[in-house]
Amino acid sequence: ILDDPDLKDIDPTVLKHCHAAAATCILEAGKQKADISAISTCLEDCKLDKERIEQFCTEYQKNKDALEILLGSIGRSPLHITDVSWRLEYQIKNNQLHKTYQPSYLVTLHLENSDSGSHPDVSFSCTMEQLQDLVGKLKDAAKSLERATQM
């Protein structure tokens, strides 16, 4: 979109905001299974002219089925970490056969989605400092959640 010659005179920030607004409108319409009259009313409230509303509704109607299929494949709830496994790994030599003796942790997050059961695990490698940082951030998040639920 930013490379389109017709849009070169528009501020890129404004263009990005417009794109985000249009995408949000399309996704919400698909999520709510809104009909054309509801979409038209909403766009009229946003002060769009009739020609643009008709063009938007025509394009939306053409792609409505594909959008609903796509939204259905995403799911309705976020993934949940159900378990964590880890192991300590030592890198003894690097590619040039130099001795390094660097410990690292291989961490695997076991995920589950309530909509469709289990998902592929997420694995990553980190140093002890990175793992300590992650644990600290998780503790901070847990404390924030605890404080929020006590209010």
Secondary structure, DSSP 8 states (H G I E B T S, - for coil): -TT-GGGTTS-HHHHHHHHHHHHHHHHHHHHHT--HHHHHHHHHHTT--HHHHHHHHHHHHHHHHHHHHHHHHH-SS--EEEEEEEEEEEEEE-TT--EEEEEEEEEEEEEEETTTEE---EEEEE-HHHHHHHHHHHHHHHHHHHHHHH-
